[in-house]
Structure formats: structure tokens, C-alpha cells
């Protein structure tokens, strides 16, 4: 997606919220800097354990903006996080210079514009001291290929499985239809669609598989809706343990624009039956990085 299409889609997410749309587009247009990349509707993991939804976020500058409209103030309704959101969330704790601005949309137009100018002054000052480059997806992949490792802390997600296999594991494929396959030696690539529980029911089930990722990404519990497959997995999991198989896991989620993406969440090894539910197999994270095959 080029910059024009990205920007149109990003700011179209606010078009049903009149005050928010006015404030955010005013900030963007007054910035007048096409090297700064905006992200709309970005979830932020707060240091106190809660989550916040940034209406506008600038990842290069670590600056978030939230617009408080009358509806939000009256209802005080907390947004419920999907697992998709947790995967793509930014951790405030890991960003030392994170800055969060709030704009009260119930104020007068003059007060709102004063607040906008105050935020703009901060953004422009920080941007002037920061090397900015809005990289294309292809440029991100090319730079990653030069690294020794891909880490869970790298700010990169993949558009499809072939990009993972080709960039990280040295393959040369045009397409992959499977979400789990060997990429060399004892290493397997696993791209699970994550599941969540809503009203005691599992959602986001892919082919009957249930995959629950711990919020701190320390383990994955896997099961299936078919009891026969569950019993088969429980009886045969030791084969994978004895082989020493590792899984480089790229969780499938939807990004802030609604597109499917894959995010590296670590290298995992099977440990046995889940202590929380005997119908699940547990995988423990054994490494937060994976070596890039040249």
C-alpha cells in the first residue's frame, strides 16, 4: 500500500466521529511532514496493567493522542481487547520516552485549537531531533534480511507466510497454503490464528484448532474441537518432544487497518499437557529471537 492509500484508509476510520475527525486531521495537515507515519486506533499496554486506545499514534516518535468526546466521558466505557489487539499493541513500559496527549473535544473551538497547537509544537520539536524515514514494506524486509536475528521486540509484521519463509528462513517460494511446515532441521514455522473466549465460548477457531497465547507471550495452549484429534495429540506429543522440534511462531492477527498480518511472538517447544486444561497441549517459549538464514 502506498502512502496515499494508507493515509486515506487511516483517517477514514475516524469519519463517523465528527470531533475526533476534525482534531486528528487538523493535527496531521498542520504537521505537513510526509516522513512522519500516523497510525489510527493503536492499542497501548499501560504500565499499570491496563490498556488504552490511542486515536492517533506516531510510532517513530512514540507519541499518542486520544480525543475525549462527550459520549466517552458520559459512558466511561472501557474497550474490550481482542487477542488481535493484544498482539499488535505497543507496550508503554518498553518505551522510555512515550508521551500521551489528551484533547477534550467538549471545549470551545478556541480552546481545542490552542491544545492542537500545543501538541503540534511538541511533535515538531521532537521530529526535528529524530531521523525520520517512512519505510515501505519491501524496505523493511530488505533491512531485516541483513540482521542476524529477528526478535519479538522488532517492530515488524509480515503480510503473508511466504514473506516470512523467504525473508527469515532463506526460502524462495511464491506461495504457501499451509500454516505449519518444516523450514530446516528441527525448526518448524507455525502461523496459528489465535483464539479468544467470549461468554465461555471459544472464538477465532481455524479449522477446528484452538490456540491460546498467554498475554505475556510465555506459552501457547493448543487443542481441537474434535475429541478424536485431541486424544491423538495427547498420545503422540512425546514424539515431538523427543525429536527436539522447535516452532518459530508468527501469530496471525488483524492490524489497525483491518488487514491480516503475522507477528513473531517467539520460538516455542512443546512441554506436555497444559496444567490448566488436560485437553490442551502446552508450548513454552524458549527464545525471544530466531536466527535469520542468509
N, C-alpha and C positions, 0 to 999 in steps of 0.2 A: 504494500500500500504506500503510495507516495504521500508527501507532506500535505498536499491539498486535500486529498480524500480522507486522510487521517484527521485533520483539523475539523473538517465538516462533520465527520461522524462523531468526533469527540464532543463538540459543542452542541450537536443536535440532541444529545442526551438531556440537556437542560431546557429544551424548548417548551416543555409543559409546566415549567416553574418560572413564572414571569420575573420575579425579583432576582432569583438566582441567575437566570439567563442574562439579565441586564448587568449585574455586578461582575460576573465571570467574564463575559465577552468584553466588557469595558476594560477590565484588567489586562486581558490578552491583547487587545488592539492598542492600548496605550503603551504596552511594553515595546511593541514594534521591534521585536528581535526574533528572527526566524531560526536562530540557533538554539533557542530555548524550547524544550519539548513539554507540552502540557498533558496531564493525564486526568481524566474526569472519573469521579466516583471511585477513589482509591481507598481501600481499607488500610487502616494503620493499627498495628498492635501497640497498645499503650503500655508503659512501664508498670502501671498499677494492675495489670491483668485484664483490663477492659479493651474494647475496640472502638475506634472512631472512624467515621466515614468522611473523608475529605472530598468536598465537592470539586476542588481543583488541586492538583499536586504537581510540583515541578521536581522530578526525580534527580535532575542534575544539581539542583540547588538545595534539595531537602527542605522545601518549603511547602506547607499545606494551607489551604484556605477552606473554611467552612462558612456557609451562609445560613444564618438563623432566620427563618421566615416565621411568621405568626403561627402558622399551622404547627410547626415543630415545637415552638415554645408552649403552645397550649396543650399539646398532647404528650410531650416528653416521652415519645415512643421510641424505644431502643430498637435499632435494626437487628434482625436475626441473621447471624452469619451462616452461610452455607460453607461446606468444606471447600468449594471452589474459591470462595473469598479468602479463607484462611491460607490456602496455598499461595495466592497472589498478593497477600498482604505484605506491607512494609513494616518492619519491626522498628518502632521508635527507639527501643533500647539500644539497638545496634548503630544508631545514627547520633553521634555526639552533638552535631550542630543542627539538629532538627528544629525547625521553627514553625509554629502553628498560629495562624491568624483567624480570627472570627469576625464576621461582618453582620451586624444587626440590621436586617432588612426592614425592620419596623420604624427605623429612624427617618428623619426628614431627608429629602434628596440632597440637601447641602451637607448634612452630616455623613450620609453614605459616600458622597464624592470625596469628602475630607478623608474618610477612612480608606477609600480606594487609593488616594494619592499617598497616604502614609505607607500602605503596603507596597505600592509601586516603588517608592523611594528605597525601601529595604531590598526589594528584589533586584533593582537595577544596581544598587551598591554591591550586593553580593555577586551578581553576574559579572561586574567589571573586574572582580578579583578571581574569577573562575574561568578555566579553559573550557569552553563550551563547544560541543560538536554533536549535532543530531545525527547519529549514525543510522544508516539503512540496515535492514535485517541481514543483507548479504555481507556488509562490512563487519557486523557483529560476529557472524560465523567465521569470516576470514581471520579476524583477530583471535578468536577462540582457538582456532587451529594452530596458532603459534604458541599457545600456552602449553605448559607441561601437564597441568591438571584442570579439570572442571570441578568447581567447588559449589556446595549448596549456597554459598554466600555470593556467588557471581550473579549479577543482575541480568540474567539472560533466560529467555524461554524459547522453545522451538515450535515452529509451525506444524511440522509433521514428523513422523517416525523416521523417514528416510534422511532427513536433515540431521537427526541425532546419530544414526548409524554411520553416515558418510563423514560427518564432522568430528565426532568423538571417537569412533571405532574404526576409522580408516576404510570404510566400505565404499562401493561405487554403484549404488542402486538407484533406480528411477522411482521405485515404489515399494512399500512394504504394506501388506494387508494384515499381518499378524502383529499382536501387541506383546509377544513373548517369544524370543528366539536367541540362540547362541551367537555371540559376536566374537568368540575366540577363547580357546582354553576353557577355564572354569567360569568365565564371565558370561552372563546372560543379560540381555536387555529386556526390561519389563516396563510396560507403559500402562498401568492399571487406571481404569476410571474409578474414582473414589466414591464411596457410598456414605450416606448420612442417615440418621434416624430422625424421623418426624412422626410424632404421635405413636411411638413404639413400632413404626413400620420403616423398613429399610428402603431408601430411595437411591436413585442413580445406580441401578443394577445393570451391569453389562454382560449379556449372555448368561445371566443367572449368577454371575460371580459377585460376591460381596467383599469389598476391600475397604477396610477402615484404617486410616492413618492417624496415629497419635498426633495431637496438636503440636507437640514439640518435635515431631518427626522421628522419635526414637524407635518406633516399631510400627509394623503393619500387621493387622489381623485379617486373614483371608478365609472365606468359606464359600459355600454354594447353596443355592436354593433347592437343588436336587440332593436328597439324602443319600442316594447311591454314590454320587460323586464325593460327598463329604466323607463317607466311610472309606472310600478308595484312597482319598488323600491321607486320611489318618493312618491307614495301614501301610502306605508306601512312602511317607515323607522321609523315613530314615535313609532311603536310597540317595536323596539329595544331600542329606547331612553328611553321609559317608563319602560322597564324591567331593565335598567341599565347595559346592556350587555357590557362586555369589551372584547377586542380582543388582545391576545398576538400574535404579528405579527413577523413572520420569513420569510423575503423576500428571494425568490429563485433567485439565480444568478449563474454565472459560475466563478469558481476560476481561479487562474493564470495558472493552467494546463488544463483548459477547462472542468472540472468536475462540475456537478450541485451540489450546496451547499445551505444551508439555514442559514441566518444570522439574529439574533434577532435585531430588529430595534425599539422596544418599545411596550408599552401597549397603545392601542388606544380605543377611544369611538366615536361613531357617533355623529356628531354635527348638521347635517342637509344638506341642499342643498349647494353645493360649490358656494362661491361668485364669482368665476371666470368663471364658466360654469354651467348653470342650469340643464344640463343633467347629472351632476355628484353629487354623494353623498360624503360629506367630513367626514373624521375621523381625530380627533385631538389626538395627543399623550398626554396622561395624566400621564404617568410614564415612566422612563427610565430603569425600572427593573421589574422583575416578581419573585414572591416567588416560591422557589423550593419545591415541595411536596415530603416529605420523604416516 
